[in-house]
Amino acid sequence: MKKTKHINVAVVGLGFMGVTHLRAWQKVRNARIVAVCDAIRQPENGVLRGVSGNIKRSDDIHLGAKVRSFREFDALLEAPGVDVIDICTPTALHPAQVIAALRAGRHVLCEKPLASTSAETKKILQVAKKSRGFLMPAMCMRFWPGWRELKELIAKNTHGRLLSASFRRVSQMPGWNAAQTYSTAAAGGALYDLHIHDTDFVHYLFGRPASVFSSGVTGPNGAINHIVTQYQYPKGPAVSATGTWLHQGAFNMGFTLNFERATLTCDLTNGGAWHIDAIGKKTRVIKPRGTDGYDAEIRYFADCLARGAAPEAVTVADAVATLQTCEAEERSVRQSRCVKLA
C-alpha cells in the first residue's frame, strides 16, 4: 500500500458520533476534512450545530466554508480528492456503505458495529481483503487511556496473576434521534450499541471465551437493553461485564480487576484514574494520560495510512469475532442457557 502523506477526509453521518469524529480529525496534523455527508443535518456557513448524546452535548463545530457538503452517499463517492471515508451512520447502513467505499478505492474507518450480524461482517471482510484501501472498525476502548494499558499490566503479572475482572457500562438510551434510530430491535439495543464495547475489550485482553452465560432485560421493541454476561475461560480468570440503557443517571463506565496481590479499580466519575489497593500499602492513584479513545483511534488510523501499513490494533476479523460473541450472549439471554462458542 502506497504511503499517504496528506489525508483528505470525508465524514458520513453527522450525529453525535460524527461530530465526535470530526473534532478528532481536526487534531490530526496531516489530515484535512474536505467533505461531510448527511441526509438531514448539514453545516450552515461552515458551522455544524452540536448534538446531544448519552455522554454529553457536543459544541458547535467550525468546519470552514471550503468543506463540501453532500446529502447522498453515492454523490460523495463520486467526488474527487477524498482519501478516507469515516462512516458514523446507523448500523443498518454500514455494510452497503463500507463495501461501496472500499470498492471505490477509499480507506474506511467505520463506527461499531460494522454490521448488524457476524454473517454480514464476514461479507465485508471478504471485500476488504481484496481492496486497495484499508478498513478499520472504530472500537475506541482499545485506545482509551487507563484501559489500553491493562493488556501489558496483566501480561507482566505486576500484581501477581489476575483472578477476576468485571466491567460496567451504564447509560440512559442515547438522546439523539432515539425515536427513529433506536425504536426497533434491528438497532440492536444496549447489547449491540453499548455493551459491545466491553465484549470487544474482553476479547482484546483475554481472547475469545469458550462460552458465555448472560441474563438481561428486553425492551418493548424486543431489543436487549440490559445485559450481564459471564465470559467463561477454562483456565481463568473469572470475567464478567454489565451493560445497560436502564440507568437513569449520567453515563458511566469502569472496571475492577482483582490480582493475587492487589485490586485495581477505575471509574469515569473520578476522571478514569486507577485506584490500586495492594496488600500492606496505601491506596495509590494513577491518572491516565491522553484525552479519550476517539482521538487516539483516529490518530492511530491516520498514522497507519501515513506509513502505508494495515491497522493491527483492531481488525475486521476482530469485529467478526466480537459480533459472534455478542450473538452468543443474545441467544443466552433469550434461551436462558450457557452458549458455547465454536
C-alpha positions in Angstrom: 0.0 0.0 0.0 1.3 3.4 -1.0 2.1 5.8 1.8 -0.3 8.8 2.2 1.4 12.0 3.3 -1.7 14.2 3.4 -5.1 12.7 4.2 -8.3 14.2 2.8 -11.2 13.0 5.0 -15.0 12.8 4.5 -17.2 12.1 7.5 -20.6 10.4 6.8 -23.3 10.7 9.4 -23.4 13.9 11.4 -25.0 12.8 14.6 -23.2 12.8 18.0 -20.6 10.3 16.9 -20.0 12.0 13.6 -19.3 15.3 15.3 -17.0 13.5 17.8 -15.0 12.0 14.8 -14.9 15.4 13.1 -13.4 17.0 16.2 -10.8 14.3 16.4 -9.8 14.6 12.8 -9.3 18.3 13.3 -6.5 17.5 15.7 -4.6 15.3 13.2 -1.8 17.4 11.6 -1.6 15.6 8.3 -5.4 15.3 7.9 -7.9 17.7 6.3 -11.6 17.5 6.4 -12.8 18.1 2.9 -16.4 16.8 2.9 -19.3 15.8 5.1 -22.4 13.8 4.2 -25.8 13.5 6.0 -29.3 13.2 4.6 -30.7 15.7 7.2 -28.1 17.6 9.2 -26.0 20.0 7.2 -23.4 22.7 8.1 -24.6 26.3 7.8 -22.0 28.8 6.7 -19.3 26.2 7.6 -20.7 25.6 11.1 -22.3 22.3 12.2 -24.5 22.6 15.2 -23.8 20.5 18.3 -26.0 17.5 19.2 -26.9 15.7 22.4 -25.5 12.3 23.2 -25.6 9.8 26.1 -22.3 11.2 27.4 -22.7 14.9 26.9 -23.8 17.5 24.4 -21.2 18.4 21.8 -20.4 22.0 21.0 -20.9 23.5 17.5 -18.0 22.6 15.2 -16.4 25.0 12.7 -15.6 23.2 9.5 -14.9 26.2 7.3 -16.5 27.4 4.1 -14.5 25.2 1.8 -15.8 21.9 3.2 -18.1 20.3 0.6 -21.4 19.0 1.8 -23.5 16.1 0.5 -26.9 14.6 1.2 -26.4 11.5 -0.9 -23.6 8.9 -0.2 -23.3 8.0 -3.9 -22.6 11.6 -4.7 -19.8 11.7 -2.1 -18.3 8.5 -3.6 -18.1 10.2 -7.0 -16.4 13.3 -5.6 -12.6 13.6 -6.3 -10.0 14.4 -3.7 -11.3 12.1 -0.9 -8.8 9.6 0.6 -10.7 8.4 3.7 -14.4 7.9 4.3 -15.3 7.9 8.0 -18.7 6.2 8.5 -20.8 7.2 11.5 -24.3 6.3 10.3 -26.8 3.9 11.9 -25.6 0.3 11.9 -28.1 -0.9 9.2 -26.4 1.4 6.7 -22.8 0.2 7.4 -22.4 -2.9 5.2 -23.6 -1.2 1.9 -21.6 2.0 2.6 -18.4 0.3 3.7 -18.4 -2.1 0.7 -19.2 0.7 -1.7 -16.4 2.9 -0.3 -13.9 0.1 -0.4 -14.8 -0.7 -4.0 -14.3 3.0 -4.8 -10.7 2.6 -3.6 -11.1 4.7 -0.4 -9.7 4.0 3.0 -12.6 3.4 5.5 -13.0 4.0 9.2 -16.4 2.7 10.4 -18.1 3.0 13.8 -19.1 -0.1 15.6 -20.6 -2.5 14.9 -19.5 -2.9 11.3 -22.8 -4.7 10.6 -25.9 -6.0 12.5 -24.7 -9.6 12.2 -21.4 -11.5 12.1 -22.5 -13.0 8.7 -22.8 -9.5 7.2 -19.4 -8.6 8.7 -17.8 -11.7 7.1 -19.0 -10.4 3.7 -17.3 -7.1 4.5 -14.2 -8.9 5.4 -14.0 -10.7 2.1 -14.3 -7.3 0.2 -11.7 -5.7 2.5 -9.2 -8.5 1.7 -9.4 -7.6 -2.0 -9.5 -3.8 -1.6 -6.7 -1.2 -2.2 -7.9 0.8 0.8 -7.6 -0.1 4.5 -10.7 -0.7 6.7 -10.6 -0.3 10.4 -13.5 -0.8 12.8 -13.7 2.1 15.3 -13.5 0.2 18.6 -12.4 3.1 20.8 -11.9 1.2 24.1 -8.8 -0.5 22.8 -7.3 3.0 22.7 -8.9 4.5 25.8 -6.4 6.0 28.4 -6.5 3.9 31.5 -7.9 0.9 29.7 -5.4 0.2 26.8 -2.6 -0.2 29.4 -4.3 -3.1 31.1 -3.1 -5.6 28.5 0.5 -5.1 29.3 -0.1 -4.8 33.0 -1.8 -8.3 33.0 0.9 -9.8 30.8 3.6 -8.7 33.2 2.0 -10.1 36.3 2.9 -6.9 38.1 0.5 -7.6 40.9 0.5 -11.4 40.5 -1.9 -13.5 38.5 -5.2 -11.9 37.5 -8.0 -13.8 39.3 -11.1 -11.8 38.2 -12.2 -8.9 36.0 -15.5 -7.1 35.9 -16.5 -4.3 33.5 -19.5 -2.0 33.6 -21.0 0.5 31.1 -24.3 2.2 32.1 -26.3 4.9 30.4 -29.7 6.1 29.5 -30.8 5.4 26.0 -28.9 7.8 23.7 -30.8 11.0 23.4 -30.1 11.8 19.7 -32.7 10.6 17.2 -33.9 8.0 19.7 -37.4 7.7 18.2 -36.0 6.7 14.8 -32.6 5.2 15.3 -33.3 3.2 18.5 -37.0 2.4 18.2 -36.7 -1.0 16.6 -35.0 -4.3 17.6 -32.9 -4.0 14.4 -31.0 -1.2 16.0 -29.5 -3.8 18.4 -30.4 -2.2 21.8 -27.9 -1.8 24.5 -26.3 -5.2 23.8 -25.0 -4.2 20.3 -24.7 -0.5 20.7 -23.2 -0.1 24.2 -22.2 -3.5 25.7 -20.3 -4.5 22.6 -17.5 -2.2 23.7 -16.9 -4.4 26.7 -17.3 -7.6 24.8 -14.6 -6.4 22.3 -12.4 -5.3 25.2 -12.7 -8.7 26.9 -11.6 -10.2 23.5 -8.7 -7.8 23.4 -7.4 -8.7 26.9 -8.2 -12.4 27.1 -9.1 -13.7 23.6 -12.3 -15.5 22.6 -14.2 -17.1 25.5 -15.1 -20.7 25.5 -18.7 -19.9 26.3 -21.0 -17.2 27.7 -23.8 -17.1 30.1 -26.0 -13.9 30.1 -29.1 -12.6 31.7 -30.9 -9.5 30.6 -33.9 -7.2 30.2 -35.7 -6.9 26.9 -37.3 -3.6 25.9 -40.8 -3.1 24.4 -39.3 -3.4 20.9 -37.7 -6.7 21.6 -34.1 -5.4 21.9 -32.0 -6.3 24.9 -31.5 -3.1 26.8 -29.8 -4.6 29.9 -27.3 -7.4 30.0 -25.0 -9.1 32.5 -22.6 -11.6 31.0 -20.1 -14.1 32.4 -17.3 -14.9 29.9 -16.0 -18.3 30.7 -12.3 -19.2 30.3 -11.4 -22.7 31.4 -8.1 -21.6 32.9 -9.4 -18.3 34.2 -9.7 -15.5 35.1 -13.4 -15.1 36.0 -14.6 -12.3 33.7 -18.0 -10.5 33.6 -19.5 -7.3 32.2 -22.7 -5.3 32.7 -24.2 -3.0 30.1 -27.4 -1.1 30.4 -29.7 1.6 29.0 -31.9 1.4 32.0 -29.6 3.6 34.1 -31.3 7.0 35.0 -28.1 8.8 35.9 -25.2 10.1 33.9 -23.2 7.8 31.6 -20.5 5.9 33.4 -18.0 3.1 32.7 -15.4 1.4 34.7 -13.8 -1.9 35.8 -12.5 -3.8 38.8 -9.6 -6.2 38.5 -8.6 -8.5 41.3 -5.0 -9.7 41.2 -3.3 -12.0 43.7 -1.7 -9.1 45.5 -3.8 -6.1 44.6 -7.2 -4.7 43.4 -7.3 -2.2 40.6 -10.5 -0.1 40.1 -11.3 2.6 37.6 -14.4 4.7 37.2 -15.2 7.6 34.9 -16.6 9.7 37.7 -13.1 10.0 39.2 -11.6 11.0 35.8 -10.8 7.4 34.9 -7.9 7.2 37.3 -6.6 3.9 38.5 -7.0 3.2 42.2 -4.6 0.4 43.3 -5.1 -1.2 46.7 -2.1 -3.6 47.3 -1.6 -5.7 50.4 0.0 -3.7 53.2 0.2 -0.5 51.2 -1.8 2.8 51.0 -4.1 3.3 48.0 -2.2 4.5 45.0 -3.9 6.7 42.4 -2.6 6.9 38.8 -4.2 9.4 36.4 -4.4 8.3 32.8 -2.6 10.2 30.1 -4.4 11.4 27.0 -7.9 12.7 26.3 -10.1 9.8 25.0 -10.2 6.8 22.8 -11.8 8.6 19.9 -8.8 10.9 19.4 -6.3 8.0 19.9 -8.0 5.6 17.5 -8.2 8.3 14.7 -4.6 9.3 15.3 -3.6 5.6 15.1 -5.6 5.1 11.8 -4.0 8.3 10.3 -0.6 7.1 11.3 -1.2 3.7 9.6 -2.2 5.5 6.4 0.9 7.7 6.6 3.1 4.6 6.8 1.1 2.6 4.3 0.6 -0.1 6.9 -2.6 -2.0 7.6 -4.1 -1.4 11.0 -3.4 -4.1 13.5 -4.7 -2.8 16.8 -8.2 -3.7 15.7 -9.1 -5.5 12.5 -12.2 -6.6 10.6 -11.6 -10.2 11.8 -11.8 -8.8 15.4 -15.1 -7.2 14.5 -16.4 -10.6 13.3 -15.3 -12.4 16.5 -16.8 -9.7 18.8 -20.2 -9.9 17.0 -20.2 -13.7 17.2 -19.8 -13.4 20.9 -22.5 -10.8 21.2 -24.8 -13.1 19.2 -24.0 -15.9 21.6 -24.8 -13.5 24.5 -28.2 -12.7 22.9 -29.0 -16.4 22.5 -28.1 -17.0 26.1 -30.5 -14.2 27.3 -33.3 -15.4 25.1 -32.9 -19.1 25.8 -31.7 -18.8 29.5 -28.8 -21.1 29.0 -25.0 -21.2 28.6 -23.9 -20.9 25.0 -20.6 -22.3 23.7 -18.6 -20.5 21.1 -17.1 -22.6 18.3 
